[in-house]
Amino acid sequence: MQLRLPVHLAEAYKSPSQRTRLLTETWAAENLYCPSCDADHLQACKQSTPVVDFFCAHCSSIFQLKSQSKPIGMRILDAAYQTMVEAIRANRVPNLWALQYDPSGWRVQNVLLIPSYAFSLSCIEQRKPLQRTARRAGWVGCNIVISSIPADARIPVVTEGKAANPSEVRRAYRRLVGLTRLDAEARGWTLDVLHAIRRLGKDLFSLQDVYALEEQLAALHPQNRHIRPKIRQQLQRLRDMGLVEFLGGGRYRVR
Ligand SMILES: [Zn+2]
């Protein structure tokens, strides 16, 4: 993977945002690969749509690229809130590449891949409507809250100027791919319980450890009053996906 942006292409552009867009999109088309199959390249969408920038010609996976020069923090500004909610409910969210470049050396510094199946309503935050003075007054955007996504689904592709091996990226992508078979609500539950277990920071944990997070989980799913049965159901699902091992007697191991 070549990490230098093709800066010679940008000379004709005066606007910094146009320049960044051209450079990072050209870079992505030349260097990013499909994490879902063995395709070495992605195709740029000719007709630019609001959220899809690239697709895989082999497996039809779709991708969005978000580029910025400041470090990838805990929130990424995304599309309109309602558009995103509808896309999540309909399983139409693309995989997201979050890219950070160094504007002084025009190099790609960090790339994080968030698989499409990792998006649930729990990681979407509604922003305040734009003020009346704004060009798009009243428009309501959303943030993707990276910290609400389990670490398993934040896949490092480039870290501090060093590219990961594509086989590792693909392995990480496939680990949770079973989530694609679930509808948005079920997937959200599984992701939230996985995230809760990861944050316990223990290899071995008990059902009581997870029950202790009941309130947090209830806050994410206010319409659901049967939190404990839901927790147990997610543990079974995570076991079936090979992420949690049942040791018996309400004890579990993270794999
Ligand atoms: Zn593919």
Residues whose N, C-alpha, C, O or C-beta is under 5 A from the ligand:
A	BS01	ZN	C34 S36 C37 A39 C56 H58 C59 S61
